[in-house]
Amino acid sequence: MTRSPATPLPPPKARRRLRETAALTQAQLAARVGVTRETVRAWESGRTTPRGRKREAYAKLLNTLAEEATARRSKPGPTASPEPAPVPVVVAVGAGSAAASEEAVDSLVLPAKSLDERRSDPGPMPDPESEPASESEPASELATDQESGPEPRPEPTPEPTPEPAALTPAQAFDALYEFSAPALVRQTFLLTGRRELARESVERAFQVAWEHWPEVARDRDPVGWVRAAAYEYALSPWQRFRLRHRHPEPPPADPGDRTLLNTLLRLPPPHRRTLLLYDGVGLGLPETAAETEASTPATANRLLHAREAVAHRLPELADPEVLHRRLAELASTERLRAARPPTVRMGSERRARFLTRAAIAFTVALIGTTALTLRTAPTHYEPPVSPGETVRGVPPKVAPGALSDEELELRQKLRDQLQDGPERLTPRLE
């Protein structure tokens, strides 16, 4: 039993553009498809992909919206109705055009479709009825020649289509880096408020990802793997002991952006990270809880407290949609550039070589120290000599004095006598 191919869908940006062109909100579109607003939000951000009957209904509705937009644009003359404007969004400070707002959102939110899914997605299938007639004409002419001509012409053998070459690990890493690094740098800047630390955190996370590339390449969400590593490095408590991070960096030029950034930095790190993942990146509550290593109720509690703290200081950001827009605009105002992928890979390889050589040097030093200890250590046990102690009640030994004349004469007499004793007695015969 073969499985039928999935209904093709436009890219996430095109889905959102079609909905906004038709002047529909996410709640209205969700009601027409039969899902929740959060599901439509996930579909338009690219984090999830519809399946089954919901995919068919969603694709049919998008096709209808595309046909209506085409029909409105194709009406000639002054009778053509103007294209409906997208739903207005209230922006707290420095509101720009709708196109600028979309670019700001795209600069912060990553498309959730991974590289493997994009490569495996064949796109819309071509309609066999819409094939040009030029391809069928040579076949019909060939058949006519075979019927009328005396000698049949051999049919040309079709050339085998070359299969797409698989990406090397370096090419796959470079594609992942170019796909996600700019947005991750902006997210980390919102998390820490420091530009250099944001770039360094993302580069260090990708260096670790290159060191564990087989594991990252098989992960279901490689971008999430790198994002978690970057956030952990940026929020590490050891960063406060670094000299260059003790001095504050220049704040944003706009007063509203400066106020919003200061409000975010006043939140506790777990609350700040939860707010950024849920309202900034657009993850769901279970995904946010899994990435922050917390339970779902605890994550919801952190999110509510973070929203209350932001709304208490900036009441115009009480709406989550407006907060999402403002976070994207704040991230897009900073010119944050990441290093090139080859530079990150070379840095990772250089760091791996340094750690390897350091481990080898430490091992050699340990072996040399052990050998020297074994060479100079005693081979048998030598009991330690106890220190002397004074014994009471025993008179000290008196040294002898000068000898008298009698003692000198006796000593001389002893020295003059034979030392070997008397002569040996020999037996005599009688």
C-alpha contacts under 8 A as a table, 3 or more apart, distances in Angstrom:
res1	aa1	res2	aa2	distance
6	A	51	R	7.88
6	A	52	G	7.98
7	T	55	R	6.92
7	T	56	E	6.21
7	T	59	A	7.08
7	T	124	P	7.99
8	P	59	A	7.30
8	P	123	G	5.96
8	P	124	P	5.11
8	P	125	M	7.53
9	L	59	A	5.94
9	L	123	G	7.59
9	L	124	P	7.42
10	P	14	A	5.98
10	P	15	R	6.31
11	P	14	A	5.30
11	P	15	R	6.39
11	P	46	G	7.99
12	P	15	R	5.07
12	P	16	R	6.46
12	P	43	W	6.76
12	P	44	E	4.72
12	P	45	S	5.90
12	P	46	G	5.40
12	P	111	P	7.55
13	K	16	R	5.33
13	K	17	R	6.17
13	K	44	E	6.65
13	K	45	S	7.48
14	A	17	R	4.92
14	A	18	L	6.08
15	R	18	L	5.27
15	R	19	R	6.37
15	R	44	E	5.99
15	R	62	L	7.14
16	R	19	R	5.16
16	R	20	E	6.19
16	R	44	E	5.62
17	R	20	E	5.16
17	R	21	T	6.01
18	L	21	T	5.08
18	L	22	A	6.30
18	L	62	L	7.04
18	L	65	L	6.38
18	L	66	A	6.54
19	R	22	A	5.23
19	R	23	A	6.41
19	R	24	L	5.48
19	R	25	T	7.22
19	R	26	Q	7.94
19	R	29	L	7.62
19	R	62	L	7.96
19	R	65	L	7.45
20	E	23	A	4.92
20	E	24	L	5.85
20	E	25	T	7.31
20	E	85	A	7.46
20	E	86	P	4.74
20	E	87	V	6.61
21	T	24	L	7.70
21	T	69	A	7.32
21	T	83	E	7.22
21	T	84	P	6.14
21	T	85	A	6.52
21	T	86	P	5.88
22	A	65	L	6.64
22	A	69	A	7.41
22	A	84	P	6.60
22	A	86	P	7.66
23	A	84	P	6.17
23	A	85	A	6.58
23	A	86	P	5.40
23	A	87	V	6.09
24	L	28	Q	6.02
24	L	29	L	6.38
24	L	86	P	7.99
24	L	87	V	7.45
25	T	28	Q	5.22
25	T	29	L	6.26
25	T	87	V	7.20
26	Q	29	L	5.14
26	Q	30	A	5.99
26	Q	37	R	5.62
26	Q	40	V	6.28
26	Q	41	R	6.92
27	A	30	A	5.02
27	A	31	A	6.19
27	A	36	T	7.21
27	A	37	R	5.01
28	Q	31	A	5.12
28	Q	32	R	6.39
29	L	32	R	5.17
29	L	33	V	6.32
29	L	37	R	7.94
29	L	40	V	7.53
30	A	33	V	5.19
30	A	34	G	5.72
30	A	35	V	4.98
30	A	36	T	5.43
30	A	37	R	5.45
30	A	39	T	7.72
30	A	40	V	6.11
31	A	34	G	5.03
31	A	35	V	6.34
31	A	36	T	7.29
33	V	54	K	7.07
33	V	57	A	6.27
33	V	58	Y	6.20
33	V	61	L	7.81
34	G	54	K	7.97
35	V	39	T	6.49
35	V	40	V	7.40
36	T	39	T	5.32
36	T	40	V	6.69
37	R	40	V	5.16
37	R	41	R	6.17
38	E	41	R	4.94
38	E	42	A	6.18
39	T	42	A	5.07
39	T	43	W	6.23
40	V	43	W	4.99
40	V	44	E	6.16
41	R	44	E	5.23
41	R	45	S	6.14
42	A	45	S	5.16
42	A	46	G	6.03
42	A	47	R	5.29
42	A	48	T	5.65
42	A	282	G	7.51
42	A	283	L	7.88
43	W	46	G	5.13
43	W	47	R	6.34
43	W	48	T	5.44
43	W	49	T	5.82
43	W	50	P	7.08
44	E	47	R	7.88
45	S	48	T	7.94
45	S	109	V	7.27
45	S	110	L	7.49
45	S	111	P	5.95
45	S	112	A	6.86
45	S	282	G	7.62
46	G	49	T	6.85
46	G	110	L	7.87
46	G	111	P	4.86
46	G	112	A	4.46
46	G	113	K	5.71
47	R	111	P	6.40
47	R	112	A	3.78
47	R	113	K	6.34
47	R	283	L	7.65
48	T	112	A	6.72
48	T	113	K	7.53
49	T	55	R	7.98
50	P	54	K	6.09
50	P	55	R	4.70
50	P	58	Y	7.87
51	R	54	K	5.90
51	R	55	R	4.71
51	R	56	E	7.77
52	G	55	R	5.39
52	G	56	E	6.64
53	R	56	E	5.07
53	R	57	A	6.14
54	K	57	A	5.08
54	K	58	Y	5.92
55	R	58	Y	5.06
55	R	59	A	5.99
56	E	59	A	5.14
56	E	60	K	6.06
57	A	60	K	5.11
57	A	61	L	6.17
58	Y	61	L	5.17
58	Y	62	L	6.19
59	A	62	L	5.09
59	A	63	N	6.12
60	K	63	N	5.12
60	K	64	T	6.24
61	L	64	T	5.02
61	L	65	L	6.24
62	L	65	L	5.02
62	L	66	A	6.09
63	N	66	A	5.01
63	N	67	E	6.14
64	T	67	E	5.14
64	T	68	E	6.21
65	L	68	E	5.11
65	L	69	A	6.18
66	A	69	A	5.11
66	A	70	T	6.15
67	E	70	T	5.04
67	E	71	A	6.07
68	E	71	A	5.05
68	E	72	R	6.20
69	A	72	R	5.16
69	A	73	R	6.30
69	A	83	E	7.86
70	T	73	R	5.18
70	T	74	S	6.07
71	A	74	S	5.12
71	A	75	K	6.47
72	R	75	K	5.68
72	R	80	A	6.77
72	R	81	S	6.66
72	R	82	P	7.76
72	R	83	E	7.00
73	R	80	A	7.53
73	R	83	E	7.66
75	K	79	T	7.39
75	K	80	A	5.06
75	K	81	S	7.88
76	P	79	T	6.99
76	P	80	A	5.98
77	G	80	A	6.11
78	P	81	S	7.99
89	V	322	V	6.98
90	V	95	A	7.84
90	V	322	V	6.47
91	V	94	G	7.19
91	V	95	A	5.25
91	V	322	V	6.32
91	V	325	R	7.32
91	V	326	R	6.81
92	A	95	A	6.99
92	A	256	G	7.71
92	A	316	E	6.17
92	A	317	L	7.21
92	A	322	V	7.88
92	A	326	R	7.35
93	V	256	G	5.62
93	V	257	D	7.67
94	G	256	G	7.92
96	G	100	A	6.07
96	G	101	S	6.64
97	S	100	A	5.20
97	S	101	S	6.33
98	A	101	S	5.03
98	A	102	E	6.26
99	A	102	E	5.14
99	A	103	E	6.25
100	A	103	E	5.08
100	A	104	A	6.15
101	S	104	A	5.02
101	S	105	V	6.24
101	S	325	R	7.18
101	S	329	E	7.11
102	E	105	V	5.14
102	E	106	D	6.13
103	E	106	D	5.05
103	E	107	S	6.08
104	A	107	S	5.08
104	A	108	L	6.68
104	A	325	R	7.67
104	A	328	A	5.13
104	A	329	E	5.20
104	A	331	A	7.60
104	A	332	S	5.49
105	V	108	L	5.42
105	V	109	V	6.03
105	V	324	H	7.97
105	V	325	R	6.53
105	V	328	A	5.00
105	V	329	E	7.18
106	D	109	V	5.29
106	D	110	L	6.98
106	D	328	A	7.93
107	S	110	L	7.61
107	S	182	P	7.59
107	S	183	A	5.69
107	S	186	R	7.88
107	S	328	A	6.99
107	S	331	A	7.72
107	S	332	S	6.40
108	L	183	A	5.06
108	L	184	L	7.64
108	L	186	R	6.51
108	L	187	Q	6.57
108	L	280	G	7.27
108	L	281	V	6.65
108	L	328	A	5.47
108	L	331	A	6.79
108	L	332	S	7.47
109	V	183	A	6.81
109	V	280	G	7.22
109	V	281	V	5.02
109	V	282	G	7.07
109	V	328	A	8.00
110	L	180	S	6.77
110	L	183	A	6.66
110	L	281	V	7.24
111	P	114	S	7.72
113	K	117	E	6.07
113	K	118	R	6.47
114	S	117	E	5.27
114	S	118	R	6.29
114	S	221	D	6.98
114	S	222	P	7.67
114	S	223	V	7.96
115	L	118	R	5.07
115	L	119	R	6.14
115	L	175	A	7.90
115	L	176	L	7.22
116	D	119	R	5.10
116	D	120	S	6.01
117	E	120	S	5.01
117	E	121	D	5.91
118	R	121	D	5.21
119	R	122	P	7.58
122	P	125	M	7.49
126	P	130	S	7.78
127	D	130	S	5.41
127	D	131	E	6.92
128	P	131	E	5.48
131	E	135	E	7.93
132	P	135	E	6.32
132	P	136	S	7.88
133	A	136	S	5.39
133	A	137	E	6.31
134	S	137	E	5.26
134	S	138	P	7.20
135	E	138	P	6.34
135	E	139	A	7.45
136	S	139	A	5.33
136	S	140	S	6.44
137	E	140	S	5.17
137	E	141	E	6.17
138	P	141	E	5.10
138	P	142	L	6.02
139	A	142	L	5.08
139	A	143	A	6.24
140	S	143	A	5.09
140	S	144	T	6.27
141	E	144	T	5.08
141	E	145	D	6.20
142	L	145	D	5.14
142	L	146	Q	6.23
142	L	153	R	7.86
143	A	146	Q	5.11
143	A	147	E	6.34
144	T	147	E	5.21
144	T	148	S	6.13
145	D	148	S	5.28
145	D	149	G	5.42
145	D	152	P	7.60
145	D	153	R	7.74
146	Q	149	G	5.50
146	Q	150	P	7.73
146	Q	151	E	7.21
146	Q	152	P	4.90
146	Q	153	R	6.27
147	E	150	P	7.99
147	E	152	P	7.74
149	G	152	P	6.61
167	L	170	A	7.95
167	L	171	Q	5.79
167	L	172	A	5.90
168	T	171	Q	5.19
168	T	172	A	6.17
169	P	172	A	5.13
169	P	173	F	6.08
169	P	213	W	7.82
170	A	173	F	5.11
170	A	174	D	6.12
171	Q	174	D	5.08
171	Q	175	A	6.14
172	A	175	A	5.12
172	A	176	L	6.23
173	F	176	L	5.12
173	F	177	Y	6.09
173	F	210	W	7.32
173	F	341	P	7.78
174	D	177	Y	5.04
174	D	178	E	6.11
174	D	341	P	5.32
174	D	342	P	7.47
175	A	178	E	5.30
175	A	179	F	5.98
176	L	179	F	5.04
176	L	180	S	6.17
176	L	181	A	7.91
176	L	223	V	7.67
177	Y	180	S	5.49
177	Y	181	A	5.21
177	Y	206	F	7.57
177	Y	341	P	6.35
178	E	181	A	5.84
178	E	182	P	7.40
178	E	341	P	7.29
179	F	182	P	7.69
180	S	183	A	5.73
180	S	184	L	6.17
180	S	223	V	6.70
181	A	184	L	5.08
181	A	185	V	6.15
181	A	202	V	6.99
181	A	338	A	6.81
182	P	185	V	5.28
182	P	186	R	6.54
182	P	336	L	7.53
182	P	337	R	6.80
182	P	338	A	6.43
183	A	186	R	5.19
183	A	187	Q	6.22
184	L	187	Q	5.01
184	L	188	T	6.07
184	L	202	V	6.73
184	L	227	R	6.74
185	V	188	T	5.17
185	V	189	F	6.19
185	V	198	A	5.45
185	V	199	R	5.73
185	V	202	V	6.18
185	V	336	L	6.89
185	V	337	R	7.79
185	V	338	A	7.27
186	R	189	F	5.06
186	R	190	L	6.48
186	R	198	A	7.48
186	R	331	A	5.27
186	R	332	S	7.31
186	R	334	E	7.91
186	R	336	L	6.91
187	Q	190	L	5.22
187	Q	191	L	6.35
187	Q	276	L	7.57
187	Q	281	V	7.97
187	Q	331	A	7.03
188	T	191	L	4.81
188	T	192	T	6.16
188	T	193	G	7.89
188	T	198	A	5.03
188	T	201	S	7.72
188	T	202	V	7.79
188	T	230	A	7.47
188	T	231	Y	6.73
188	T	234	A	7.26
189	F	192	T	5.28
189	F	193	G	4.99
189	F	194	R	5.68
189	F	195	R	5.84
189	F	197	L	7.74
189	F	198	A	5.16
189	F	331	A	7.34
190	L	193	G	5.53
190	L	261	L	7.05
190	L	264	L	7.64
190	L	276	L	7.78
190	L	327	L	7.85
190	L	331	A	6.70
191	L	231	Y	7.89
191	L	234	A	7.97
191	L	264	L	7.67
191	L	265	L	7.40
191	L	272	R	6.76
191	L	273	R	6.66
191	L	276	L	7.35
192	T	197	L	7.58
192	T	198	A	7.19
192	T	234	A	6.88
192	T	235	L	7.36
192	T	265	L	6.99
193	G	261	L	6.95
193	G	265	L	7.09
194	R	197	L	5.41
194	R	198	A	6.12
194	R	249	E	6.51
195	R	198	A	5.13
195	R	199	R	6.42
195	R	249	E	8.00
195	R	336	L	6.99
196	E	199	R	5.26
196	E	200	E	6.08
197	L	200	E	5.01
197	L	201	S	5.87
197	L	234	A	6.75
198	A	201	S	5.21
198	A	202	V	6.32
198	A	234	A	6.97
199	R	202	V	5.36
199	R	203	E	6.16
199	R	336	L	7.66
199	R	337	R	7.57
199	R	338	A	6.12
200	E	203	E	5.16
200	E	204	R	5.98
201	S	204	R	5.15
201	S	205	A	6.07
201	S	230	A	5.02
201	S	231	Y	7.40
201	S	233	Y	5.85
201	S	234	A	5.61
202	V	205	A	5.04
202	V	206	F	6.24
202	V	226	V	7.79
202	V	227	R	7.79
202	V	230	A	5.15
203	E	206	F	5.16
203	E	207	Q	6.13
203	E	338	A	7.71
203	E	339	A	7.61
203	E	344	V	6.36
204	R	207	Q	4.93
204	R	208	V	6.26
204	R	230	A	7.18
204	R	233	Y	7.99
205	A	208	V	5.18
205	A	209	A	6.16
205	A	226	V	5.67
205	A	227	R	7.58
205	A	229	A	5.25
205	A	230	A	4.98
205	A	233	Y	7.69
206	F	209	A	4.72
206	F	210	W	6.09
206	F	226	V	6.36
206	F	344	V	7.13
207	Q	210	W	5.12
207	Q	211	E	6.35
207	Q	344	V	6.20
207	Q	345	R	6.44
207	Q	347	G	7.03
207	Q	348	S	4.62
208	V	211	E	5.02
208	V	212	H	6.33
208	V	348	S	7.08
209	A	212	H	5.08
209	A	213	W	5.47
209	A	216	V	6.31
209	A	226	V	6.66
210	W	213	W	4.68
210	W	345	R	6.77
210	W	348	S	6.83
211	E	348	S	6.87
211	E	349	E	7.75
211	E	352	A	7.70
212	H	215	E	5.59
212	H	216	V	6.31
213	W	216	V	4.93
213	W	217	A	5.77
214	P	217	A	5.22
214	P	218	R	6.38
215	E	218	R	5.44
215	E	219	D	6.32
216	V	219	D	5.07
216	V	222	P	5.65
216	V	225	W	7.06
217	A	222	P	6.66
218	R	222	P	8.00
219	D	222	P	5.59
219	D	225	W	7.75
221	D	224	G	5.29
221	D	225	W	6.44
222	P	225	W	4.98
222	P	226	V	6.37
223	V	226	V	5.25
223	V	227	R	5.98
224	G	227	R	4.87
224	G	228	A	6.03
225	W	228	A	5.42
225	W	229	A	6.48
226	V	229	A	5.12
226	V	230	A	6.15
227	R	230	A	5.11
227	R	231	Y	6.13
228	A	231	Y	5.20
228	A	232	E	6.14
228	A	291	E	6.66
229	A	232	E	5.19
229	A	233	Y	6.26
230	A	233	Y	5.24
230	A	234	A	6.10
231	Y	234	A	5.08
231	Y	235	L	6.04
232	E	235	L	5.34
232	E	236	S	5.98
233	Y	236	S	5.24
234	A	239	Q	7.58
235	L	239	Q	7.55
235	L	269	P	7.17
236	S	239	Q	5.84
237	P	240	R	6.12
238	W	241	F	5.70
238	W	242	R	7.44
239	Q	242	R	5.58
239	Q	245	H	7.06
240	R	245	H	6.47
240	R	246	R	6.65
241	F	245	H	7.68
241	F	246	R	7.53
242	R	245	H	5.55
242	R	246	R	6.74
243	L	246	R	5.47
243	L	247	H	7.70
244	R	247	H	6.21
245	H	248	P	6.99
251	P	258	R	6.17
252	P	255	P	7.46
252	P	257	D	6.24
252	P	258	R	5.35
252	P	334	E	7.78
253	A	257	D	7.56
253	A	258	R	7.09
254	D	257	D	5.31
254	D	258	R	6.16
255	P	258	R	4.99
255	P	259	T	6.13
256	G	259	T	5.12
256	G	260	L	6.21
257	D	260	L	5.12
257	D	261	L	6.07
257	D	330	L	5.94
258	R	261	L	5.19
258	R	262	N	6.13
259	T	262	N	5.18
259	T	263	T	6.12
260	L	263	T	5.03
260	L	264	L	6.27
260	L	314	L	7.76
261	L	264	L	5.11
261	L	265	L	6.21
262	N	265	L	5.08
262	N	266	R	6.24
263	T	266	R	5.28
263	T	267	L	6.89
263	T	309	A	7.97
263	T	310	V	6.40
263	T	313	R	7.44
264	L	267	L	5.51
264	L	272	R	6.37
264	L	310	V	7.43
265	L	268	P	7.68
265	L	272	R	7.45
267	L	271	H	6.20
267	L	272	R	5.60
267	L	306	A	6.88
267	L	309	A	7.70
268	P	271	H	5.35
268	P	272	R	6.01
269	P	272	R	4.99
269	P	273	R	6.01
270	P	273	R	5.20
270	P	274	T	6.15
270	P	292	T	7.61
270	P	302	R	7.47
271	H	274	T	5.11
271	H	275	L	6.11
271	H	302	R	5.18
271	H	303	L	6.39
271	H	305	H	7.51
271	H	306	A	5.69
272	R	275	L	5.22
272	R	276	L	6.18
272	R	306	A	6.91
273	R	276	L	5.15
273	R	277	L	6.16
273	R	292	T	7.71
274	T	277	L	5.25
274	T	278	Y	6.08
274	T	288	T	6.58
274	T	292	T	7.22
274	T	299	T	6.92
274	T	302	R	6.87
274	T	303	L	6.10
275	L	278	Y	5.33
275	L	279	D	5.57
275	L	280	G	6.89
275	L	302	R	7.98
275	L	303	L	5.71
275	L	306	A	6.48
275	L	307	R	7.50
276	L	279	D	5.61
276	L	280	G	4.54
276	L	281	V	6.26
277	L	280	G	5.54
277	L	281	V	4.87
277	L	282	G	6.16
277	L	283	L	5.82
277	L	288	T	6.23
278	Y	281	V	5.99
278	Y	282	G	4.89
278	Y	283	L	4.95
278	Y	284	G	6.30
278	Y	285	L	6.90
278	Y	288	T	6.51
278	Y	303	L	7.99
279	D	282	G	5.43
279	D	283	L	7.67
279	D	320	P	6.58
279	D	321	E	7.89
279	D	323	L	7.06
279	D	324	H	5.42
280	G	323	L	7.93
280	G	324	H	5.30
280	G	327	L	6.19
280	G	328	A	7.04
283	L	287	E	6.07
283	L	288	T	6.06
284	G	287	E	5.29
284	G	288	T	6.06
285	L	288	T	5.06
285	L	289	A	6.09
285	L	296	T	6.78
285	L	299	T	7.30
285	L	300	A	7.21
286	P	289	A	5.06
286	P	290	A	6.15
286	P	296	T	6.10
287	E	290	A	5.09
287	E	291	E	6.19
288	T	291	E	5.21
288	T	292	T	6.11
288	T	299	T	7.33
289	A	292	T	5.26
289	A	293	E	5.89
289	A	294	A	5.08
289	A	295	S	5.74
289	A	296	T	5.39
289	A	298	A	7.99
289	A	299	T	5.57
290	A	293	E	5.05
290	A	294	A	6.39
290	A	295	S	7.54
291	E	294	A	7.86
294	A	298	A	6.35
294	A	299	T	6.31
295	S	298	A	5.27
295	S	299	T	6.17
296	T	299	T	5.04
296	T	300	A	6.16
297	P	300	A	5.08
297	P	301	N	6.15
298	A	301	N	5.03
298	A	302	R	6.20
299	T	302	R	5.08
299	T	303	L	6.15
300	A	303	L	5.06
300	A	304	L	6.21
301	N	304	L	5.21
301	N	305	H	6.25
302	R	305	H	5.22
302	R	306	A	6.08
303	L	306	A	5.12
303	L	307	R	6.13
304	L	307	R	5.18
304	L	308	E	6.13
305	H	308	E	5.08
305	H	309	A	6.19
306	A	309	A	5.14
306	A	310	V	6.27
307	R	310	V	5.16
307	R	311	A	5.97
307	R	318	A	7.13
308	E	311	A	5.09
308	E	312	H	5.91
308	E	318	A	7.86
309	A	312	H	5.16
309	A	313	R	6.68
310	V	313	R	5.51
310	V	314	L	5.80
310	V	315	P	7.57
310	V	317	L	7.16
310	V	318	A	7.56
311	A	314	L	4.83
311	A	315	P	4.50
311	A	316	E	7.07
311	A	317	L	5.74
311	A	318	A	4.95
312	H	315	P	5.89
314	L	317	L	5.76
314	L	318	A	7.57
315	P	318	A	5.61
316	E	319	D	7.40
316	E	322	V	7.97
317	L	320	P	7.05
317	L	322	V	5.81
317	L	323	L	5.11
318	A	322	V	7.58
318	A	323	L	7.13
319	D	322	V	5.36
319	D	323	L	6.26
320	P	323	L	4.91
320	P	324	H	6.07
321	E	324	H	5.08
321	E	325	R	6.36
322	V	325	R	5.09
322	V	326	R	6.17
323	L	326	R	5.11
323	L	327	L	6.10
324	H	327	L	5.25
324	H	328	A	6.29
325	R	328	A	5.16
325	R	329	E	6.18
326	R	329	E	5.00
326	R	330	L	6.02
327	L	330	L	5.12
327	L	331	A	6.21
328	A	331	A	5.17
328	A	332	S	6.13
329	E	332	S	5.05
329	E	333	T	6.24
330	L	333	T	5.48
330	L	334	E	7.27
331	A	334	E	5.97
332	S	335	R	7.32
339	A	343	T	6.56
339	A	344	V	6.86
340	R	343	T	5.40
340	R	344	V	6.61
341	P	344	V	5.16
341	P	345	R	6.24
342	P	345	R	5.07
342	P	346	M	6.03
343	T	346	M	5.16
343	T	347	G	6.08
344	V	347	G	5.02
344	V	348	S	6.17
345	R	348	S	5.07
345	R	349	E	6.20
346	M	349	E	5.07
346	M	350	R	5.96
347	G	350	R	5.02
347	G	351	R	6.05
348	S	351	R	5.11
348	S	352	A	6.14
349	E	352	A	4.99
349	E	353	R	6.14
350	R	353	R	5.12
350	R	354	F	6.17
351	R	354	F	5.06
351	R	355	L	6.18
352	A	355	L	5.19
352	A	356	T	6.06
353	R	356	T	5.02
353	R	357	R	6.09
354	F	357	R	5.20
354	F	358	A	6.05
355	L	358	A	5.02
355	L	359	A	6.09
356	T	359	A	5.13
356	T	360	I	6.20
357	R	360	I	4.98
357	R	361	A	6.05
358	A	361	A	5.08
358	A	362	F	6.08
359	A	362	F	5.13
359	A	363	T	6.12
360	I	363	T	5.07
360	I	364	V	6.17
361	A	364	V	5.12
361	A	365	A	6.13
362	F	365	A	5.10
362	F	366	L	6.11
363	T	366	L	5.07
363	T	367	I	6.17
364	V	367	I	5.08
364	V	368	G	6.13
365	A	368	G	5.09
365	A	369	T	6.09
366	L	369	T	5.17
366	L	370	T	6.16
367	I	370	T	5.13
367	I	371	A	6.21
368	G	371	A	5.12
368	G	372	L	6.15
369	T	372	L	5.17
369	T	373	T	6.16
370	T	373	T	5.14
370	T	374	L	6.25
371	A	374	L	5.14
371	A	375	R	6.14
372	L	375	R	5.04
372	L	376	T	6.23
373	T	376	T	5.42
373	T	377	A	5.83
374	L	377	A	5.38
378	P	381	Y	7.33
391	V	394	V	6.67
403	L	407	E	5.81
403	L	408	L	6.31
404	S	407	E	5.23
404	S	408	L	6.22
405	D	408	L	5.10
405	D	409	E	6.19
406	E	409	E	5.10
406	E	410	L	6.17
407	E	410	L	5.10
407	E	411	R	6.14
408	L	411	R	5.15
408	L	412	Q	6.27
409	E	412	Q	5.17
409	E	413	K	6.20
410	L	413	K	5.05
410	L	414	L	6.26
411	R	414	L	5.19
411	R	415	R	6.30
412	Q	415	R	5.10
412	Q	416	D	6.24
413	K	416	D	5.21
413	K	417	Q	6.50
414	L	417	Q	5.54
415	R	418	L	7.82
415	R	419	Q	7.89
418	L	421	G	5.93
418	L	422	P	7.46
